[in-house]
Amino acid sequence: MPEIKYEVVDKIGIVSEGNNGWNKELNLISWNDREPVYDIRTWSPDHEKMGKGVTISVAEAKMLRDMLNNLNLD
């Protein structure tokens, strides 16, 4: 399997902290030298290992923001 190349362009924030030291994070990441995308996934403390996650484009992030703003989370 080919090696996956990634660069964390911007660490936006931690969504949740796991008991095992891994954090679910929102980051802006460039995968394999492509245009950066928003990425939500779990990361080991040293960012050497990652769990499964989801990547979304800027357009998708805007749609998600609008949907979340319309939710009643109280």
N, C-alpha and C positions, 0 to 999 in steps of 0.2 A: 504494500500500500504506500502511495507517495506521501511524503511528509507534508503536513499542513503548516503553511507559513501564516503568521498573524502578527499584527502590530496594534497594541492598544493605543489609539490616538488620543482618547480622552476618557478618563475614569470619572463617570458622571455621579455614581453613588451606589451604596449598598442597599438593596431592597430588603434583605433579611440575612441574619447571621445564623449559621448552623451550629449545632453542638459539637460537631466534629472539626470545627475550624474553617470549614468551607463556607464561603459567602455567595449568596445570589446577588449578582451585580448587574447594573445597567451601564454599559460602556459603548463608546464609539470605536469600532474595530475595522481595520483593513484586513481582509482575508486574501491571501495569495496575491498581494500587490494590487488589489482591486480598490474601487472607490469605497471609502468607509461606510459602514451601516451600523444602525443601532442594534445592540446585542444584549439579550438577557439570558444569563446562564450562571451556573455555579462554578466557582473557581477555588482551587486550593490556595492556602495562604501565600505561597510563593509564586502563584500564577503559572506554574509549570504544568499543572494538570487542570482539565476542565470537564464539566459534565455536559449533558445534552442541553441545548438551548434553542432559542429562536432569534433570528435576525430579521430586522424590518428596515425598509428604506425610509427616507425622509417623508415621502408621500404617505406611506403606511403609518408612520409615527404620528403624522398630523391627523389621519383618520382615527387612530386609536385614541389620541388625546381628545378629539371631539366626542367620541363615544363615551370615554371615561367621564368627561365633564357633564354628560347628560345623565349619569347614574346617580341615584340617591344612595350614598354610602353611609348614611347615618343610621 
